[in-house]
Amino acid sequence: MAKSHSQSDAGRVARADSVAVIGMGRFGRALALELMASGTEVLGIDFREDIVQELNGQLTHVVQADSTKEEALRQLALPEFDRVVVAIGHDVQSSILTTSILLGFNIEHLWVKAVSAQHGRILEQLGVKHVVFPEGDMGRRVAHLVRGSMQDFLEIGDDFSLIKMAPPPSTIGKNLTDAGVRTKFGVTVVAVRRLGGRWNYATADTMIEEGDTLLVAGSTSKAEAFSQLH
């Protein structure tokens, strides 16, 4: 049987380092399992009972629910989540209805899977800031984007990644040496782009400023940890 899921359980998960994933198809499942492997609590939601039973025990919580019903999402404490992924497959109508409800909840970080260019345009017109077009192993890549504060993520090889990100607040106003980016955090800032400017190679004396975008290289775990600094 699928795990029972009380409203208090959902609220507890929502307050933790957690993500709600709606739609447990190939993309949603890959994303949810990668998030779990990274130490993030996951609430998985799907309307198919067999899928829910299959994933029982693999996610923090997994429940059968109709995500196009606002009351069902409220009972699962979705308004309390600040990170939600709509990974519904080819049922475009359900995707749009679910997304519309979530936008009404003012979810801070809402990611929605699009299955076509037209679907993506509709989502953008609704106001979705993060529309993804998953192909193959995109679930793994997006898991890192959702979990961290990265703007883009590229896994180059075994446990080595290149990420694009805003600078952590603790590094602003310092050069890369004084910020201890390499000595403290074990990553390398390869390039920096000033707000409205172009990319420039970084040196030890490069100052980090508010509004900068950094291109950071390092092991996947260290790069992800650096992106989550406050």
Contacts in CASP RR format, 6 or more apart in sequence:
PFRMAT RR
TARGET T0000
AUTHOR 0000-0000-0000
METHOD contacts of the structure
MODEL  1
MAKSHSQSDAGRVARADSVAVIGMGRFGRALALELMASGTEVLGIDFRED
IVQELNGQLTHVVQADSTKEEALRQLALPEFDRVVVAIGHDVQSSILTTS
ILLGFNIEHLWVKAVSAQHGRILEQLGVKHVVFPEGDMGRRVAHLVRGSM
QDFLEIGDDFSLIKMAPPPSTIGKNLTDAGVRTKFGVTVVAVRRLGGRWN
YATADTMIEEGDTLLVAGSTSKAEAFSQLH
1 53 0 8 1.000
1 56 0 8 1.000
2 49 0 8 1.000
2 52 0 8 1.000
2 53 0 8 1.000
2 56 0 8 1.000
2 62 0 8 1.000
2 63 0 8 1.000
2 64 0 8 1.000
3 56 0 8 1.000
3 57 0 8 1.000
3 61 0 8 1.000
3 62 0 8 1.000
3 63 0 8 1.000
5 43 0 8 1.000
5 61 0 8 1.000
5 63 0 8 1.000
5 76 0 8 1.000
7 75 0 8 1.000
7 76 0 8 1.000
7 77 0 8 1.000
9 61 0 8 1.000
10 43 0 8 1.000
10 61 0 8 1.000
10 75 0 8 1.000
10 76 0 8 1.000
10 77 0 8 1.000
10 78 0 8 1.000
10 80 0 8 1.000
11 77 0 8 1.000
11 80 0 8 1.000
13 41 0 8 1.000
13 43 0 8 1.000
13 60 0 8 1.000
13 61 0 8 1.000
13 77 0 8 1.000
14 20 0 8 1.000
14 43 0 8 1.000
14 77 0 8 1.000
14 78 0 8 1.000
14 80 0 8 1.000
14 81 0 8 1.000
15 80 0 8 1.000
16 41 0 8 1.000
17 39 0 8 1.000
17 40 0 8 1.000
17 41 0 8 1.000
18 40 0 8 1.000
18 41 0 8 1.000
18 42 0 8 1.000
18 43 0 8 1.000
18 60 0 8 1.000
18 81 0 8 1.000
18 83 0 8 1.000
19 32 0 8 1.000
19 35 0 8 1.000
19 40 0 8 1.000
19 41 0 8 1.000
19 42 0 8 1.000
19 43 0 8 1.000
19 81 0 8 1.000
19 83 0 8 1.000
19 84 0 8 1.000
19 85 0 8 1.000
19 146 0 8 1.000
19 147 0 8 1.000
20 42 0 8 1.000
20 43 0 8 1.000
20 44 0 8 1.000
20 45 0 8 1.000
20 76 0 8 1.000
20 78 0 8 1.000
20 81 0 8 1.000
20 83 0 8 1.000
20 84 0 8 1.000
20 85 0 8 1.000
21 28 0 8 1.000
21 31 0 8 1.000
21 32 0 8 1.000
21 35 0 8 1.000
21 42 0 8 1.000
21 43 0 8 1.000
21 44 0 8 1.000
21 45 0 8 1.000
21 84 0 8 1.000
21 85 0 8 1.000
21 87 0 8 1.000
22 44 0 8 1.000
22 45 0 8 1.000
22 46 0 8 1.000
22 67 0 8 1.000
22 84 0 8 1.000
22 85 0 8 1.000
22 86 0 8 1.000
22 87 0 8 1.000
22 88 0 8 1.000
22 98 0 8 1.000
23 44 0 8 1.000
23 45 0 8 1.000
23 46 0 8 1.000
23 67 0 8 1.000
23 86 0 8 1.000
23 87 0 8 1.000
23 88 0 8 1.000
23 89 0 8 1.000
24 32 0 8 1.000
24 44 0 8 1.000
24 45 0 8 1.000
24 46 0 8 1.000
24 48 0 8 1.000
24 51 0 8 1.000
24 52 0 8 1.000
24 55 0 8 1.000
24 62 0 8 1.000
24 87 0 8 1.000
25 46 0 8 1.000
25 51 0 8 1.000
25 87 0 8 1.000
25 89 0 8 1.000
27 87 0 8 1.000
27 89 0 8 1.000
27 113 0 8 1.000
27 134 0 8 1.000
27 138 0 8 1.000
27 139 0 8 1.000
28 85 0 8 1.000
28 87 0 8 1.000
28 113 0 8 1.000
28 139 0 8 1.000
29 55 0 8 1.000
30 137 0 8 1.000
30 139 0 8 1.000
30 140 0 8 1.000
30 143 0 8 1.000
31 85 0 8 1.000
31 87 0 8 1.000
31 139 0 8 1.000
31 140 0 8 1.000
31 142 0 8 1.000
31 143 0 8 1.000
31 146 0 8 1.000
32 42 0 8 1.000
32 44 0 8 1.000
32 55 0 8 1.000
32 59 0 8 1.000
33 58 0 8 1.000
33 59 0 8 1.000
34 139 0 8 1.000
34 140 0 8 1.000
34 143 0 8 1.000
34 144 0 8 1.000
35 42 0 8 1.000
35 143 0 8 1.000
35 146 0 8 1.000
35 147 0 8 1.000
36 42 0 8 1.000
36 58 0 8 1.000
36 59 0 8 1.000
36 60 0 8 1.000
38 143 0 8 1.000
38 144 0 8 1.000
38 147 0 8 1.000
38 224 0 8 1.000
40 147 0 8 1.000
41 60 0 8 1.000
42 59 0 8 1.000
42 60 0 8 1.000
42 61 0 8 1.000
43 59 0 8 1.000
43 60 0 8 1.000
43 61 0 8 1.000
43 62 0 8 1.000
43 63 0 8 1.000
43 76 0 8 1.000
43 81 0 8 1.000
44 55 0 8 1.000
44 59 0 8 1.000
44 61 0 8 1.000
44 62 0 8 1.000
44 63 0 8 1.000
45 62 0 8 1.000
45 63 0 8 1.000
45 64 0 8 1.000
45 65 0 8 1.000
45 67 0 8 1.000
45 76 0 8 1.000
46 52 0 8 1.000
46 55 0 8 1.000
46 62 0 8 1.000
46 64 0 8 1.000
46 65 0 8 1.000
47 64 0 8 1.000
47 65 0 8 1.000
47 66 0 8 1.000
47 67 0 8 1.000
48 64 0 8 1.000
49 64 0 8 1.000
52 62 0 8 1.000
52 63 0 8 1.000
52 64 0 8 1.000
55 62 0 8 1.000
56 62 0 8 1.000
63 76 0 8 1.000
65 72 0 8 1.000
65 73 0 8 1.000
65 76 0 8 1.000
66 72 0 8 1.000
67 73 0 8 1.000
67 86 0 8 1.000
67 88 0 8 1.000
67 94 0 8 1.000
67 97 0 8 1.000
67 98 0 8 1.000
67 101 0 8 1.000
68 94 0 8 1.000
68 97 0 8 1.000
68 98 0 8 1.000
68 101 0 8 1.000
70 101 0 8 1.000
73 79 0 8 1.000
73 98 0 8 1.000
73 101 0 8 1.000
73 102 0 8 1.000
73 105 0 8 1.000
78 84 0 8 1.000
78 102 0 8 1.000
78 105 0 8 1.000
78 107 0 8 1.000
79 105 0 8 1.000
79 106 0 8 1.000
79 107 0 8 1.000
81 107 0 8 1.000
82 107 0 8 1.000
82 108 0 8 1.000
82 109 0 8 1.000
83 107 0 8 1.000
83 108 0 8 1.000
83 109 0 8 1.000
83 111 0 8 1.000
83 146 0 8 1.000
84 102 0 8 1.000
84 107 0 8 1.000
84 109 0 8 1.000
84 110 0 8 1.000
84 111 0 8 1.000
85 110 0 8 1.000
85 111 0 8 1.000
85 112 0 8 1.000
85 113 0 8 1.000
85 142 0 8 1.000
85 146 0 8 1.000
86 95 0 8 1.000
86 98 0 8 1.000
86 99 0 8 1.000
86 102 0 8 1.000
86 110 0 8 1.000
86 111 0 8 1.000
86 112 0 8 1.000
86 113 0 8 1.000
87 113 0 8 1.000
88 94 0 8 1.000
88 95 0 8 1.000
88 98 0 8 1.000
88 113 0 8 1.000
89 95 0 8 1.000
89 113 0 8 1.000
89 115 0 8 1.000
90 115 0 8 1.000
92 115 0 8 1.000
92 116 0 8 1.000
92 119 0 8 1.000
95 112 0 8 1.000
95 113 0 8 1.000
95 115 0 8 1.000
95 119 0 8 1.000
95 123 0 8 1.000
96 119 0 8 1.000
96 122 0 8 1.000
96 123 0 8 1.000
96 126 0 8 1.000
99 110 0 8 1.000
99 112 0 8 1.000
99 123 0 8 1.000
99 126 0 8 1.000
99 128 0 8 1.000
100 126 0 8 1.000
102 110 0 8 1.000
103 110 0 8 1.000
103 126 0 8 1.000
103 127 0 8 1.000
103 128 0 8 1.000
109 130 0 8 1.000
109 146 0 8 1.000
110 128 0 8 1.000
110 129 0 8 1.000
110 130 0 8 1.000
111 130 0 8 1.000
111 131 0 8 1.000
111 132 0 8 1.000
111 142 0 8 1.000
111 146 0 8 1.000
112 123 0 8 1.000
112 128 0 8 1.000
112 130 0 8 1.000
112 131 0 8 1.000
112 132 0 8 1.000
113 132 0 8 1.000
113 133 0 8 1.000
113 134 0 8 1.000
114 120 0 8 1.000
114 123 0 8 1.000
114 131 0 8 1.000
114 132 0 8 1.000
114 133 0 8 1.000
115 133 0 8 1.000
120 131 0 8 1.000
120 133 0 8 1.000
123 131 0 8 1.000
124 131 0 8 1.000
132 138 0 8 1.000
132 142 0 8 1.000
134 142 0 8 1.000
140 155 0 8 1.000
141 153 0 8 1.000
141 154 0 8 1.000
141 155 0 8 1.000
144 150 0 8 1.000
144 153 0 8 1.000
144 155 0 8 1.000
144 161 0 8 1.000
144 220 0 8 1.000
144 224 0 8 1.000
145 151 0 8 1.000
145 152 0 8 1.000
145 153 0 8 1.000
147 224 0 8 1.000
148 224 0 8 1.000
148 227 0 8 1.000
148 228 0 8 1.000
149 165 0 8 1.000
149 166 0 8 1.000
149 227 0 8 1.000
149 228 0 8 1.000
150 163 0 8 1.000
150 164 0 8 1.000
150 165 0 8 1.000
150 224 0 8 1.000
150 227 0 8 1.000
151 163 0 8 1.000
151 164 0 8 1.000
151 165 0 8 1.000
151 166 0 8 1.000
151 213 0 8 1.000
152 163 0 8 1.000
152 164 0 8 1.000
153 161 0 8 1.000
153 162 0 8 1.000
153 163 0 8 1.000
153 164 0 8 1.000
154 161 0 8 1.000
154 162 0 8 1.000
154 163 0 8 1.000
155 161 0 8 1.000
155 220 0 8 1.000
156 162 0 8 1.000
159 219 0 8 1.000
159 220 0 8 1.000
159 221 0 8 1.000
160 217 0 8 1.000
160 218 0 8 1.000
160 219 0 8 1.000
160 220 0 8 1.000
161 217 0 8 1.000
161 218 0 8 1.000
161 219 0 8 1.000
161 220 0 8 1.000
161 223 0 8 1.000
161 224 0 8 1.000
162 190 0 8 1.000
162 215 0 8 1.000
162 216 0 8 1.000
162 217 0 8 1.000
162 218 0 8 1.000
162 223 0 8 1.000
163 215 0 8 1.000
163 216 0 8 1.000
163 217 0 8 1.000
163 223 0 8 1.000
163 224 0 8 1.000
163 227 0 8 1.000
164 213 0 8 1.000
164 214 0 8 1.000
164 215 0 8 1.000
164 216 0 8 1.000
165 213 0 8 1.000
165 214 0 8 1.000
165 216 0 8 1.000
165 226 0 8 1.000
165 227 0 8 1.000
166 211 0 8 1.000
166 212 0 8 1.000
166 213 0 8 1.000
166 214 0 8 1.000
167 208 0 8 1.000
167 209 0 8 1.000
167 211 0 8 1.000
167 212 0 8 1.000
167 214 0 8 1.000
168 226 0 8 1.000
168 227 0 8 1.000
168 229 0 8 1.000
168 230 0 8 1.000
169 229 0 8 1.000
169 230 0 8 1.000
170 179 0 8 1.000
170 229 0 8 1.000
170 230 0 8 1.000
171 179 0 8 1.000
171 181 0 8 1.000
171 208 0 8 1.000
171 229 0 8 1.000
172 208 0 8 1.000
172 209 0 8 1.000
172 210 0 8 1.000
172 212 0 8 1.000
173 207 0 8 1.000
173 208 0 8 1.000
173 209 0 8 1.000
174 207 0 8 1.000
174 208 0 8 1.000
175 204 0 8 1.000
175 205 0 8 1.000
175 206 0 8 1.000
175 207 0 8 1.000
175 208 0 8 1.000
176 182 0 8 1.000
176 189 0 8 1.000
176 202 0 8 1.000
176 203 0 8 1.000
176 204 0 8 1.000
176 205 0 8 1.000
176 206 0 8 1.000
176 208 0 8 1.000
177 204 0 8 1.000
177 205 0 8 1.000
179 208 0 8 1.000
181 187 0 8 1.000
181 188 0 8 1.000
181 189 0 8 1.000
181 226 0 8 1.000
182 188 0 8 1.000
185 222 0 8 1.000
185 225 0 8 1.000
185 226 0 8 1.000
185 229 0 8 1.000
186 218 0 8 1.000
186 219 0 8 1.000
186 222 0 8 1.000
186 226 0 8 1.000
187 216 0 8 1.000
187 217 0 8 1.000
187 218 0 8 1.000
187 219 0 8 1.000
187 222 0 8 1.000
187 223 0 8 1.000
187 226 0 8 1.000
188 216 0 8 1.000
188 217 0 8 1.000
188 218 0 8 1.000
189 202 0 8 1.000
189 206 0 8 1.000
189 214 0 8 1.000
189 215 0 8 1.000
189 216 0 8 1.000
190 201 0 8 1.000
190 202 0 8 1.000
190 215 0 8 1.000
190 216 0 8 1.000
190 217 0 8 1.000
191 199 0 8 1.000
191 200 0 8 1.000
191 201 0 8 1.000
191 202 0 8 1.000
191 214 0 8 1.000
191 215 0 8 1.000
192 199 0 8 1.000
192 200 0 8 1.000
192 202 0 8 1.000
192 206 0 8 1.000
192 208 0 8 1.000
192 212 0 8 1.000
192 213 0 8 1.000
192 214 0 8 1.000
192 215 0 8 1.000
193 199 0 8 1.000
193 200 0 8 1.000
193 212 0 8 1.000
193 213 0 8 1.000
193 215 0 8 1.000
194 200 0 8 1.000
194 209 0 8 1.000
194 211 0 8 1.000
194 212 0 8 1.000
195 209 0 8 1.000
195 211 0 8 1.000
195 212 0 8 1.000
199 215 0 8 1.000
200 206 0 8 1.000
202 214 0 8 1.000
208 214 0 8 1.000
216 223 0 8 1.000
216 226 0 8 1.000
216 227 0 8 1.000
217 223 0 8 1.000
END
